[in-house]
Amino acid sequence: MNGRNIRLLREERGMTLNQLATLSGVSKSYISYIERGMQKNPSIAILERISLALGIEFMELIEQINDCSKD
């Protein structure tokens, strides 16, 4: 999994890492690990919480992450 797209989506929305962490209920450090590719296998529950906080459908987030992984 490539978390780069989560970072891009967050930045497009003008959100800081702290804001995403607060809105999603996922720790700032864990989101940072995902975005930097250190955490390559977050759970579906975590990705659902992040997608809700970003205001994007879960499946759309997954598709964008998969598209980004092909690069």
PQR file of N, CA, C, O and H, with PARSE charges and radii, in Angstrom:
ATOM      1  N   MET A   1       0.830  -1.174   0.000 -0.4000 1.5000
ATOM      2  CA  MET A   1       0.000   0.000   0.000 -0.0000 2.0000
ATOM      3  C   MET A   1       0.877   1.241   0.000  0.5500 1.7000
ATOM      4  O   MET A   1       1.904   1.278   0.678 -0.5500 1.4000
ATOM      5  N   ASN A   2       0.488   2.233  -0.740 -0.4000 1.5000
ATOM      6  CA  ASN A   2       1.217   3.488  -0.808 -0.0000 2.0000
ATOM      7  C   ASN A   2       0.367   4.586  -0.184  0.5500 1.7000
ATOM      8  O   ASN A   2      -0.695   4.918  -0.712 -0.5500 1.4000
ATOM      9  H   ASN A   2      -0.346   2.203  -1.291  0.4000 1.0000
ATOM     10  N   GLY A   3       0.812   5.152   0.926 -0.4000 1.5000
ATOM     11  CA  GLY A   3       0.049   6.172   1.634 -0.0000 2.0000
ATOM     12  C   GLY A   3       0.260   7.582   1.128  0.5500 1.7000
ATOM     13  O   GLY A   3      -0.299   8.532   1.676 -0.5500 1.4000
ATOM     14  H   GLY A   3       1.674   4.882   1.356  0.4000 1.0000
ATOM     15  N   ARG A   4       1.063   7.728   0.085 -0.4000 1.5000
ATOM     16  CA  ARG A   4       1.335   9.058  -0.463 -0.0000 2.0000
ATOM     17  C   ARG A   4       0.046   9.780  -0.841  0.5500 1.7000
ATOM     18  O   ARG A   4      -0.066  10.993  -0.669 -0.5500 1.4000
ATOM     19  H   ARG A   4       1.517   6.956  -0.361  0.4000 1.0000
ATOM     20  N   ASN A   5      -0.919   9.036  -1.353 -0.4000 1.5000
ATOM     21  CA  ASN A   5      -2.158   9.666  -1.793 -0.0000 2.0000
ATOM     22  C   ASN A   5      -2.970  10.202  -0.612  0.5500 1.7000
ATOM     23  O   ASN A   5      -3.680  11.197  -0.757 -0.5500 1.4000
ATOM     24  H   ASN A   5      -0.828   8.050  -1.493  0.4000 1.0000
ATOM     25  N   ILE A   6      -2.877   9.569   0.533 -0.4000 1.5000
ATOM     26  CA  ILE A   6      -3.569  10.089   1.713 -0.0000 2.0000
ATOM     27  C   ILE A   6      -3.003  11.460   2.054  0.5500 1.7000
ATOM     28  O   ILE A   6      -3.750  12.388   2.363 -0.5500 1.4000
ATOM     29  H   ILE A   6      -2.300   8.761   0.651  0.4000 1.0000
ATOM     30  N   ARG A   7      -1.700  11.582   1.997 -0.4000 1.5000
ATOM     31  CA  ARG A   7      -1.071  12.880   2.247 -0.0000 2.0000
ATOM     32  C   ARG A   7      -1.533  13.922   1.238  0.5500 1.7000
ATOM     33  O   ARG A   7      -1.857  15.048   1.615 -0.5500 1.4000
ATOM     34  H   ARG A   7      -1.093  10.829   1.745  0.4000 1.0000
ATOM     35  N   LEU A   8      -1.566  13.556  -0.040 -0.4000 1.5000
ATOM     36  CA  LEU A   8      -2.004  14.497  -1.072 -0.0000 2.0000
ATOM     37  C   LEU A   8      -3.448  14.931  -0.841  0.5500 1.7000
ATOM     38  O   LEU A   8      -3.765  16.114  -0.962 -0.5500 1.4000
ATOM     39  H   LEU A   8      -1.303  12.641  -0.346  0.4000 1.0000
ATOM     40  N   LEU A   9      -4.320  13.992  -0.513 -0.4000 1.5000
ATOM     41  CA  LEU A   9      -5.719  14.327  -0.241 -0.0000 2.0000
ATOM     42  C   LEU A   9      -5.829  15.251   0.967  0.5500 1.7000
ATOM     43  O   LEU A   9      -6.602  16.209   0.955 -0.5500 1.4000
ATOM     44  H   LEU A   9      -4.063  13.030  -0.416  0.4000 1.0000
ATOM     45  N   ARG A  10      -5.059  14.962   2.001 -0.4000 1.5000
ATOM     46  CA  ARG A  10      -5.077  15.794   3.204 -0.0000 2.0000
ATOM     47  C   ARG A  10      -4.622  17.210   2.872  0.5500 1.7000
ATOM     48  O   ARG A  10      -5.248  18.183   3.294 -0.5500 1.4000
ATOM     49  H   ARG A  10      -4.431  14.184   2.010  0.4000 1.0000
ATOM     50  N   GLU A  11      -3.548  17.323   2.127 -0.4000 1.5000
ATOM     51  CA  GLU A  11      -3.013  18.640   1.781 -0.0000 2.0000
ATOM     52  C   GLU A  11      -3.953  19.404   0.851  0.5500 1.7000
ATOM     53  O   GLU A  11      -4.085  20.622   0.976 -0.5500 1.4000
ATOM     54  H   GLU A  11      -3.040  16.533   1.784  0.4000 1.0000
ATOM     55  N   GLU A  12      -4.611  18.704  -0.083 -0.4000 1.5000
ATOM     56  CA  GLU A  12      -5.581  19.348  -0.969 -0.0000 2.0000
ATOM     57  C   GLU A  12      -6.712  19.989  -0.175  0.5500 1.7000
ATOM     58  O   GLU A  12      -7.267  21.011  -0.578 -0.5500 1.4000
ATOM     59  H   GLU A  12      -4.503  17.715  -0.185  0.4000 1.0000
ATOM     60  N   ARG A  13      -7.042  19.384   0.943 -0.4000 1.5000
ATOM     61  CA  ARG A  13      -8.120  19.892   1.789 -0.0000 2.0000
ATOM     62  C   ARG A  13      -7.624  20.927   2.801  0.5500 1.7000
ATOM     63  O   ARG A  13      -8.400  21.436   3.609 -0.5500 1.4000
ATOM     64  H   ARG A  13      -6.592  18.553   1.270  0.4000 1.0000
ATOM     65  N   GLY A  14      -6.342  21.227   2.747 -0.4000 1.5000
ATOM     66  CA  GLY A  14      -5.765  22.209   3.648 -0.0000 2.0000
ATOM     67  C   GLY A  14      -5.717  21.749   5.096  0.5500 1.7000
ATOM     68  O   GLY A  14      -5.744  22.562   6.020 -0.5500 1.4000
ATOM     69  H   GLY A  14      -5.712  20.813   2.090  0.4000 1.0000
ATOM     70  N   MET A  15      -5.646  20.443   5.282 -0.4000 1.5000
ATOM     71  CA  MET A  15      -5.630  19.870   6.625 -0.0000 2.0000
ATOM     72  C   MET A  15      -4.213  19.578   7.077  0.5500 1.7000
ATOM     73  O   MET A  15      -3.368  19.147   6.293 -0.5500 1.4000
ATOM     74  H   MET A  15      -5.624  19.782   4.531  0.4000 1.0000
ATOM     75  N   THR A  16      -3.972  19.820   8.345 -0.4000 1.5000
ATOM     76  CA  THR A  16      -2.702  19.420   8.936 -0.0000 2.0000
ATOM     77  C   THR A  16      -2.814  17.967   9.401  0.5500 1.7000
ATOM     78  O   THR A  16      -3.903  17.398   9.471 -0.5500 1.4000
ATOM     79  H   THR A  16      -4.658  20.171   8.981  0.4000 1.0000
ATOM     80  N   LEU A  17      -1.695  17.406   9.706 -0.4000 1.5000
ATOM     81  CA  LEU A  17      -1.672  16.050  10.249 -0.0000 2.0000
ATOM     82  C   LEU A  17      -2.451  16.003  11.568  0.5500 1.7000
ATOM     83  O   LEU A  17      -3.186  15.050  11.829 -0.5500 1.4000
ATOM     84  H   LEU A  17      -0.810  17.868   9.649  0.4000 1.0000
ATOM     85  N   ASN A  18      -2.285  17.029  12.384 -0.4000 1.5000
ATOM     86  CA  ASN A  18      -3.021  17.103  13.650 -0.0000 2.0000
ATOM     87  C   ASN A  18      -4.527  17.130  13.431  0.5500 1.7000
ATOM     88  O   ASN A  18      -5.269  16.454  14.144 -0.5500 1.4000
ATOM     89  H   ASN A  18      -1.689  17.803  12.171  0.4000 1.0000
ATOM     90  N   GLN A  19      -4.982  17.900  12.456 -0.4000 1.5000
ATOM     91  CA  GLN A  19      -6.414  17.996  12.179 -0.0000 2.0000
ATOM     92  C   GLN A  19      -6.971  16.652  11.721  0.5500 1.7000
ATOM     93  O   GLN A  19      -8.033  16.229  12.177 -0.5500 1.4000
ATOM     94  H   GLN A  19      -4.379  18.449  11.877  0.4000 1.0000
ATOM     95  N   LEU A  20      -6.258  15.986  10.824 -0.4000 1.5000
ATOM     96  CA  LEU A  20      -6.719  14.679  10.359 -0.0000 2.0000
ATOM     97  C   LEU A  20      -6.746  13.680  11.507  0.5500 1.7000
ATOM     98  O   LEU A  20      -7.678  12.883  11.619 -0.5500 1.4000
ATOM     99  H   LEU A  20      -5.395  16.329  10.454  0.4000 1.0000
ATOM    100  N   ALA A  21      -5.741  13.721  12.346 -0.4000 1.5000
ATOM    101  CA  ALA A  21      -5.696  12.809  13.494 -0.0000 2.0000
ATOM    102  C   ALA A  21      -6.893  13.057  14.420  0.5500 1.7000
ATOM    103  O   ALA A  21      -7.538  12.111  14.871 -0.5500 1.4000
ATOM    104  H   ALA A  21      -4.984  14.368  12.254  0.4000 1.0000
ATOM    105  N   THR A  22      -7.178  14.310  14.695 -0.4000 1.5000
ATOM    106  CA  THR A  22      -8.302  14.640  15.576 -0.0000 2.0000
ATOM    107  C   THR A  22      -9.631  14.213  14.967  0.5500 1.7000
ATOM    108  O   THR A  22     -10.460  13.607  15.646 -0.5500 1.4000
ATOM    109  H   THR A  22      -6.654  15.078  14.328  0.4000 1.0000
ATOM    110  N   LEU A  23      -9.835  14.523  13.700 -0.4000 1.5000
ATOM    111  CA  LEU A  23     -11.104  14.187  13.040 -0.0000 2.0000
ATOM    112  C   LEU A  23     -11.311  12.684  12.875  0.5500 1.7000
ATOM    113  O   LEU A  23     -12.437  12.195  12.957 -0.5500 1.4000
ATOM    114  H   LEU A  23      -9.161  15.015  13.149  0.4000 1.0000
ATOM    115  N   SER A  24     -10.235  11.967  12.646 -0.4000 1.5000
ATOM    116  CA  SER A  24     -10.347  10.528  12.392 -0.0000 2.0000
ATOM    117  C   SER A  24     -10.255   9.689  13.658  0.5500 1.7000
ATOM    118  O   SER A  24     -10.715   8.548  13.682 -0.5500 1.4000
ATOM    119  H   SER A  24      -9.320  12.365  12.580  0.4000 1.0000
ATOM    120  N   GLY A  25      -9.671  10.243  14.697 -0.4000 1.5000
ATOM    121  CA  GLY A  25      -9.439   9.456  15.909 -0.0000 2.0000
ATOM    122  C   GLY A  25      -8.282   8.493  15.770  0.5500 1.7000
ATOM    123  O   GLY A  25      -8.152   7.548  16.547 -0.5500 1.4000
ATOM    124  H   GLY A  25      -9.298  11.170  14.677  0.4000 1.0000
ATOM    125  N   VAL A  26      -7.436   8.736  14.775 -0.4000 1.5000
ATOM    126  CA  VAL A  26      -6.240   7.923  14.542 -0.0000 2.0000
ATOM    127  C   VAL A  26      -5.045   8.778  14.960  0.5500 1.7000
ATOM    128  O   VAL A  26      -5.005   9.972  14.663 -0.5500 1.4000
ATOM    129  H   VAL A  26      -7.541   9.504  14.143  0.4000 1.0000
ATOM    130  N   SER A  27      -4.083   8.184  15.639 -0.4000 1.5000
ATOM    131  CA  SER A  27      -2.969   8.976  16.149 -0.0000 2.0000
ATOM    132  C   SER A  27      -2.188   9.635  15.009  0.5500 1.7000
ATOM    133  O   SER A  27      -2.073   9.103  13.905 -0.5500 1.4000
ATOM    134  H   SER A  27      -4.116   7.214  15.880  0.4000 1.0000
ATOM    135  N   LYS A  28      -1.664  10.803  15.329 -0.4000 1.5000
ATOM    136  CA  LYS A  28      -0.859  11.564  14.382 -0.0000 2.0000
ATOM    137  C   LYS A  28       0.335  10.744  13.905  0.5500 1.7000
ATOM    138  O   LYS A  28       0.652  10.738  12.716 -0.5500 1.4000
ATOM    139  H   LYS A  28      -1.757  11.234  16.226  0.4000 1.0000
ATOM    140  N   SER A  29       0.995  10.055  14.824 -0.4000 1.5000
ATOM    141  CA  SER A  29       2.173   9.272  14.442 -0.0000 2.0000
ATOM    142  C   SER A  29       1.804   8.122  13.504  0.5500 1.7000
ATOM    143  O   SER A  29       2.551   7.812  12.575 -0.5500 1.4000
ATOM    144  H   SER A  29       0.738  10.060  15.791  0.4000 1.0000
ATOM    145  N   TYR A  30       0.648   7.488  13.747 -0.4000 1.5000
ATOM    146  CA  TYR A  30       0.241   6.369  12.890 -0.0000 2.0000
ATOM    147  C   TYR A  30      -0.083   6.867  11.478  0.5500 1.7000
ATOM    148  O   TYR A  30       0.301   6.237  10.492 -0.5500 1.4000
ATOM    149  H   TYR A  30       0.042   7.740  14.501  0.4000 1.0000
ATOM    150  N   ILE A  31      -0.792   8.003  11.384 -0.4000 1.5000
ATOM    151  CA  ILE A  31      -1.091   8.568  10.063 -0.0000 2.0000
ATOM    152  C   ILE A  31       0.208   8.940   9.356  0.5500 1.7000
ATOM    153  O   ILE A  31       0.353   8.712   8.155 -0.5500 1.4000
ATOM    154  H   ILE A  31      -1.103   8.515  12.184  0.4000 1.0000
ATOM    155  N   SER A  32       1.142   9.509  10.094 -0.4000 1.5000
ATOM    156  CA  SER A  32       2.432   9.864   9.517 -0.0000 2.0000
ATOM    157  C   SER A  32       3.149   8.627   8.985  0.5500 1.7000
ATOM    158  O   SER A  32       3.725   8.662   7.898 -0.5500 1.4000
ATOM    159  H   SER A  32       1.024   9.694  11.070  0.4000 1.0000
ATOM    160  N   TYR A  33       3.117   7.541   9.743 -0.4000 1.5000
ATOM    161  CA  TYR A  33       3.727   6.287   9.279 -0.0000 2.0000
ATOM    162  C   TYR A  33       3.079   5.807   7.984  0.5500 1.7000
ATOM    163  O   TYR A  33       3.771   5.338   7.080 -0.5500 1.4000
ATOM    164  H   TYR A  33       2.650   7.513  10.626  0.4000 1.0000
ATOM    165  N   ILE A  34       1.753   5.922   7.889 -0.4000 1.5000
ATOM    166  CA  ILE A  34       1.051   5.517   6.672 -0.0000 2.0000
ATOM    167  C   ILE A  34       1.492   6.391   5.500  0.5500 1.7000
ATOM    168  O   ILE A  34       1.847   5.888   4.434 -0.5500 1.4000
ATOM    169  H   ILE A  34       1.191   6.303   8.623  0.4000 1.0000
ATOM    170  N   GLU A  35       1.462   7.711   5.714 -0.4000 1.5000
ATOM    171  CA  GLU A  35       1.800   8.640   4.640 -0.0000 2.0000
ATOM    172  C   GLU A  35       3.234   8.465   4.153  0.5500 1.7000
ATOM    173  O   GLU A  35       3.504   8.631   2.963 -0.5500 1.4000
ATOM    174  H   GLU A  35       1.173   8.119   6.580  0.4000 1.0000
ATOM    175  N   ARG A  36       4.144   8.135   5.043 -0.4000 1.5000
ATOM    176  CA  ARG A  36       5.559   7.974   4.678 -0.0000 2.0000
ATOM    177  C   ARG A  36       5.898   6.558   4.214  0.5500 1.7000
ATOM    178  O   ARG A  36       7.045   6.275   3.868 -0.5500 1.4000
ATOM    179  H   ARG A  36       3.924   8.000   6.009  0.4000 1.0000
ATOM    180  N   GLY A  37       4.909   5.674   4.206 -0.4000 1.5000
ATOM    181  CA  GLY A  37       5.137   4.319   3.722 -0.0000 2.0000
ATOM    182  C   GLY A  37       5.773   3.393   4.728  0.5500 1.7000
ATOM    183  O   GLY A  37       6.187   2.289   4.374 -0.5500 1.4000
ATOM    184  H   GLY A  37       3.977   5.904   4.487  0.4000 1.0000
ATOM    185  N   MET A  38       5.861   3.817   5.977 -0.4000 1.5000
ATOM    186  CA  MET A  38       6.438   2.950   7.006 -0.0000 2.0000
ATOM    187  C   MET A  38       5.411   1.925   7.490  0.5500 1.7000
ATOM    188  O   MET A  38       5.771   0.818   7.888 -0.5500 1.4000
ATOM    189  H   MET A  38       5.526   4.714   6.264  0.4000 1.0000
ATOM    190  N   GLN A  39       4.152   2.295   7.453 -0.4000 1.5000
ATOM    191  CA  GLN A  39       3.057   1.378   7.781 -0.0000 2.0000
ATOM    192  C   GLN A  39       2.381   1.038   6.459  0.5500 1.7000
ATOM    193  O   GLN A  39       1.670   1.864   5.887 -0.5500 1.4000
ATOM    194  H   GLN A  39       3.859   3.194   7.129  0.4000 1.0000
ATOM    195  N   LYS A  40       2.605  -0.162   5.986 -0.4000 1.5000
ATOM    196  CA  LYS A  40       2.122  -0.555   4.665 -0.0000 2.0000
ATOM    197  C   LYS A  40       0.818  -1.334   4.689  0.5500 1.7000
ATOM    198  O   LYS A  40       0.258  -1.629   3.634 -0.5500 1.4000
ATOM    199  H   LYS A  40       3.183  -0.833   6.451  0.4000 1.0000
ATOM    200  N   ASN A  41       0.325  -1.674   5.875 -0.4000 1.5000
ATOM    201  CA  ASN A  41      -0.866  -2.503   5.940 -0.0000 2.0000
ATOM    202  C   ASN A  41      -1.826  -2.048   7.058  0.5500 1.7000
ATOM    203  O   ASN A  41      -2.106  -2.811   7.982 -0.5500 1.4000
ATOM    204  H   ASN A  41       0.780  -1.435   6.733  0.4000 1.0000
ATOM    205  N   PRO A  42      -2.329  -0.802   6.970 -0.5600 1.5000
ATOM    206  CA  PRO A  42      -3.289  -0.368   7.992  0.2800 2.0000
ATOM    207  C   PRO A  42      -4.591  -1.142   7.838  0.5500 1.7000
ATOM    208  O   PRO A  42      -4.926  -1.607   6.748 -0.5500 1.4000
ATOM    209  N   SER A  43      -5.303  -1.272   8.918 -0.4000 1.5000
ATOM    210  CA  SER A  43      -6.557  -2.025   8.882 -0.0000 2.0000
ATOM    211  C   SER A  43      -7.629  -1.268   8.097  0.5500 1.7000
ATOM    212  O   SER A  43      -7.538  -0.058   7.890 -0.5500 1.4000
ATOM    213  H   SER A  43      -5.030  -0.895   9.803  0.4000 1.0000
ATOM    214  N   ILE A  44      -8.628  -2.003   7.675 -0.4000 1.5000
ATOM    215  CA  ILE A  44      -9.763  -1.399   6.982 -0.0000 2.0000
ATOM    216  C   ILE A  44     -10.447  -0.379   7.886  0.5500 1.7000
ATOM    217  O   ILE A  44     -10.870   0.677   7.415 -0.5500 1.4000
ATOM    218  H   ILE A  44      -8.702  -2.986   7.843  0.4000 1.0000
ATOM    219  N   ALA A  45     -10.559  -0.679   9.169 -0.4000 1.5000
ATOM    220  CA  ALA A  45     -11.202   0.246  10.111 -0.0000 2.0000
ATOM    221  C   ALA A  45     -10.459   1.576  10.155  0.5500 1.7000
ATOM    222  O   ALA A  45     -11.088   2.634  10.176 -0.5500 1.4000
ATOM    223  H   ALA A  45     -10.216  -1.537   9.552  0.4000 1.0000
ATOM    224  N   ILE A  46      -9.139   1.536  10.167 -0.4000 1.5000
ATOM    225  CA  ILE A  46      -8.339   2.769  10.188 -0.0000 2.0000
ATOM    226  C   ILE A  46      -8.545   3.547   8.898  0.5500 1.7000
ATOM    227  O   ILE A  46      -8.740   4.762   8.931 -0.5500 1.4000
ATOM    228  H   ILE A  46      -8.628   0.676  10.149  0.4000 1.0000
ATOM    229  N   LEU A  47      -8.504   2.862   7.767 -0.4000 1.5000
ATOM    230  CA  LEU A  47      -8.692   3.536   6.481 -0.0000 2.0000
ATOM    231  C   LEU A  47     -10.099   4.117   6.356  0.5500 1.7000
ATOM    232  O   LEU A  47     -10.277   5.178   5.759 -0.5500 1.4000
ATOM    233  H   LEU A  47      -8.345   1.875   7.740  0.4000 1.0000
ATOM    234  N   GLU A  48     -11.093   3.438   6.909 -0.4000 1.5000
ATOM    235  CA  GLU A  48     -12.452   3.976   6.892 -0.0000 2.0000
ATOM    236  C   GLU A  48     -12.530   5.265   7.700  0.5500 1.7000
ATOM    237  O   GLU A  48     -13.165   6.228   7.272 -0.5500 1.4000
ATOM    238  H   GLU A  48     -10.948   2.575   7.394  0.4000 1.0000
ATOM    239  N   ARG A  49     -11.891   5.291   8.863 -0.4000 1.5000
ATOM    240  CA  ARG A  49     -11.903   6.488   9.700 -0.0000 2.0000
ATOM    241  C   ARG A  49     -11.192   7.650   9.011  0.5500 1.7000
ATOM    242  O   ARG A  49     -11.640   8.794   9.088 -0.5500 1.4000
ATOM    243  H   ARG A  49     -11.374   4.509   9.211  0.4000 1.0000
ATOM    244  N   ILE A  50     -10.094   7.355   8.345 -0.4000 1.5000
ATOM    245  CA  ILE A  50      -9.365   8.393   7.613 -0.0000 2.0000
ATOM    246  C   ILE A  50     -10.206   8.901   6.448  0.5500 1.7000
ATOM    247  O   ILE A  50     -10.279  10.108   6.215 -0.5500 1.4000
ATOM    248  H   ILE A  50      -9.729   6.426   8.283  0.4000 1.0000
ATOM    249  N   SER A  51     -10.837   7.996   5.719 -0.4000 1.5000
ATOM    250  CA  SER A  51     -11.643   8.420   4.571 -0.0000 2.0000
ATOM    251  C   SER A  51     -12.808   9.311   5.016  0.5500 1.7000
ATOM    252  O   SER A  51     -13.113  10.305   4.356 -0.5500 1.4000
ATOM    253  H   SER A  51     -10.779   7.015   5.908  0.4000 1.0000
ATOM    254  N   LEU A  52     -13.453   8.963   6.118 -0.4000 1.5000
ATOM    255  CA  LEU A  52     -14.538   9.807   6.634 -0.0000 2.0000
ATOM    256  C   LEU A  52     -14.027  11.197   6.996  0.5500 1.7000
ATOM    257  O   LEU A  52     -14.665  12.201   6.681 -0.5500 1.4000
ATOM    258  H   LEU A  52     -13.205   8.155   6.653  0.4000 1.0000
ATOM    259  N   ALA A  53     -12.892  11.250   7.649 -0.4000 1.5000
ATOM    260  CA  ALA A  53     -12.320  12.532   8.058 -0.0000 2.0000
ATOM    261  C   ALA A  53     -11.929  13.380   6.842  0.5500 1.7000
ATOM    262  O   ALA A  53     -11.996  14.608   6.888 -0.5500 1.4000
ATOM    263  H   ALA A  53     -12.374  10.434   7.905  0.4000 1.0000
ATOM    264  N   LEU A  54     -11.522  12.719   5.760 -0.4000 1.5000
ATOM    265  CA  LEU A  54     -11.152  13.426   4.538 -0.0000 2.0000
ATOM    266  C   LEU A  54     -12.363  13.778   3.681  0.5500 1.7000
ATOM    267  O   LEU A  54     -12.246  14.524   2.708 -0.5500 1.4000
ATOM    268  H   LEU A  54     -11.467  11.721   5.722  0.4000 1.0000
ATOM    269  N   GLY A  55     -13.521  13.240   4.043 -0.4000 1.5000
ATOM    270  CA  GLY A  55     -14.736  13.502   3.273 -0.0000 2.0000
ATOM    271  C   GLY A  55     -14.751  12.803   1.932  0.5500 1.7000
ATOM    272  O   GLY A  55     -15.244  13.343   0.941 -0.5500 1.4000
ATOM    273  H   GLY A  55     -13.616  12.634   4.833  0.4000 1.0000
ATOM    274  N   ILE A  56     -14.209  11.599   1.908 -0.4000 1.5000
ATOM    275  CA  ILE A  56     -14.128  10.815   0.679 -0.0000 2.0000
ATOM    276  C   ILE A  56     -14.691   9.424   0.960  0.5500 1.7000
ATOM    277  O   ILE A  56     -14.542   8.901   2.064 -0.5500 1.4000
ATOM    278  H   ILE A  56     -13.808  11.161   2.713  0.4000 1.0000
ATOM    279  N   GLU A  57     -15.328   8.838  -0.028 -0.4000 1.5000
ATOM    280  CA  GLU A  57     -15.848   7.485   0.120 -0.0000 2.0000
ATOM    281  C   GLU A  57     -14.679   6.514   0.303  0.5500 1.7000
ATOM    282  O   GLU A  57     -13.619   6.670  -0.303 -0.5500 1.4000
ATOM    283  H   GLU A  57     -15.448   9.263  -0.925  0.4000 1.0000
ATOM    284  N   PHE A  58     -14.898   5.519   1.143 -0.4000 1.5000
ATOM    285  CA  PHE A  58     -13.857   4.532   1.442 -0.0000 2.0000
ATOM    286  C   PHE A  58     -13.314   3.886   0.167  0.5500 1.7000
ATOM    287  O   PHE A  58     -12.100   3.799  -0.015 -0.5500 1.4000
ATOM    288  H   PHE A  58     -15.759   5.392   1.635  0.4000 1.0000
ATOM    289  N   MET A  59     -14.202   3.436  -0.711 -0.4000 1.5000
ATOM    290  CA  MET A  59     -13.744   2.753  -1.927 -0.0000 2.0000
ATOM    291  C   MET A  59     -12.974   3.695  -2.846  0.5500 1.7000
ATOM    292  O   MET A  59     -12.042   3.267  -3.527 -0.5500 1.4000
ATOM    293  H   MET A  59     -15.189   3.507  -0.563  0.4000 1.0000
ATOM    294  N   GLU A  60     -13.346   4.960  -2.872 -0.4000 1.5000
ATOM    295  CA  GLU A  60     -12.604   5.930  -3.676 -0.0000 2.0000
ATOM    296  C   GLU A  60     -11.191   6.103  -3.119  0.5500 1.7000
ATOM    297  O   GLU A  60     -10.227   6.206  -3.877 -0.5500 1.4000
ATOM    298  H   GLU A  60     -14.103   5.308  -2.318  0.4000 1.0000
ATOM    299  N   LEU A  61     -11.075   6.134  -1.806 -0.4000 1.5000
ATOM    300  CA  LEU A  61      -9.755   6.220  -1.185 -0.0000 2.0000
ATOM    301  C   LEU A  61      -8.906   5.012  -1.560  0.5500 1.7000
ATOM    302  O   LEU A  61      -7.740   5.155  -1.929 -0.5500 1.4000
ATOM    303  H   LEU A  61     -11.858   6.051  -1.190  0.4000 1.0000
ATOM    304  N   ILE A  62      -9.492   3.830  -1.465 -0.4000 1.5000
ATOM    305  CA  ILE A  62      -8.761   2.603  -1.807 -0.0000 2.0000
ATOM    306  C   ILE A  62      -8.326   2.628  -3.267  0.5500 1.7000
ATOM    307  O   ILE A  62      -7.190   2.270  -3.579 -0.5500 1.4000
ATOM    308  H   ILE A  62     -10.439   3.715  -1.165  0.4000 1.0000
ATOM    309  N   GLU A  63      -9.217   3.046  -4.165 -0.4000 1.5000
ATOM    310  CA  GLU A  63      -8.869   3.106  -5.584 -0.0000 2.0000
ATOM    311  C   GLU A  63      -7.720   4.077  -5.821  0.5500 1.7000
ATOM    312  O   GLU A  63      -6.813   3.788  -6.602 -0.5500 1.4000
ATOM    313  H   GLU A  63     -10.139   3.336  -3.912  0.4000 1.0000
ATOM    314  N   GLN A  64      -7.753   5.227  -5.152 -0.4000 1.5000
ATOM    315  CA  GLN A  64      -6.684   6.206  -5.335 -0.0000 2.0000
ATOM    316  C   GLN A  64      -5.369   5.689  -4.774  0.5500 1.7000
ATOM    317  O   GLN A  64      -4.311   5.912  -5.361 -0.5500 1.4000
ATOM    318  H   GLN A  64      -8.490   5.462  -4.518  0.4000 1.0000
ATOM    319  N   ILE A  65      -5.431   5.009  -3.656 -0.4000 1.5000
ATOM    320  CA  ILE A  65      -4.207   4.434  -3.084 -0.0000 2.0000
ATOM    321  C   ILE A  65      -3.634   3.392  -4.034  0.5500 1.7000
ATOM    322  O   ILE A  65      -2.424   3.346  -4.257 -0.5500 1.4000
ATOM    323  H   ILE A  65      -6.291   4.828  -3.179  0.4000 1.0000
ATOM    324  N   ASN A  66      -4.506   2.555  -4.593 -0.4000 1.5000
ATOM    325  CA  ASN A  66      -4.045   1.523  -5.528 -0.0000 2.0000
ATOM    326  C   ASN A  66      -3.472   2.137  -6.794  0.5500 1.7000
ATOM    327  O   ASN A  66      -2.454   1.667  -7.300 -0.5500 1.4000
ATOM    328  H   ASN A  66      -5.488   2.593  -4.412  0.4000 1.0000
ATOM    329  N   ASP A  67      -4.117   3.194  -7.319 -0.4000 1.5000
ATOM    330  CA  ASP A  67      -3.605   3.872  -8.513 -0.0000 2.0000
ATOM    331  C   ASP A  67      -2.228   4.448  -8.244  0.5500 1.7000
ATOM    332  O   ASP A  67      -1.336   4.374  -9.090 -0.5500 1.4000
ATOM    333  H   ASP A  67      -4.944   3.576  -6.907  0.4000 1.0000
ATOM    334  N   CYS A  68      -2.061   5.019  -7.071 -0.4000 1.5000
ATOM    335  CA  CYS A  68      -0.787   5.622  -6.687 -0.0000 2.0000
ATOM    336  C   CYS A  68       0.299   4.550  -6.558  0.5500 1.7000
ATOM    337  O   CYS A  68       1.466   4.814  -6.850 -0.5500 1.4000
ATOM    338  H   CYS A  68      -2.785   5.079  -6.384  0.4000 1.0000
ATOM    339  N   SER A  69      -0.075   3.359  -6.129 -0.4000 1.5000
ATOM    340  CA  SER A  69       0.891   2.275  -5.946 -0.0000 2.0000
ATOM    341  C   SER A  69       1.450   1.779  -7.271  0.5500 1.7000
ATOM    342  O   SER A  69       2.529   1.187  -7.305 -0.5500 1.4000
ATOM    343  H   SER A  69      -1.022   3.145  -5.892  0.4000 1.0000
ATOM    344  N   LYS A  70       0.730   2.015  -8.358 -0.4000 1.5000
ATOM    345  CA  LYS A  70       1.170   1.546  -9.673 -0.0000 2.0000
ATOM    346  C   LYS A  70       2.272   2.406 -10.251  0.5500 1.7000
ATOM    347  O   LYS A  70       2.973   1.984 -11.170 -0.5500 1.4000
ATOM    348  H   LYS A  70      -0.146   2.497  -8.330  0.4000 1.0000
ATOM    349  N   ASP A  71       2.436   3.628  -9.714 -0.4000 1.5000
ATOM    350  CA  ASP A  71       3.461   4.550 -10.222 -0.0000 2.0000
ATOM    351  C   ASP A  71       4.857   4.079  -9.911  0.5500 1.7000
ATOM    352  O   ASP A  71       5.828   4.745 -10.271 -0.5500 1.4000
ATOM    353  H   ASP A  71       1.866   3.971  -8.967  0.4000 1.0000
TER
END
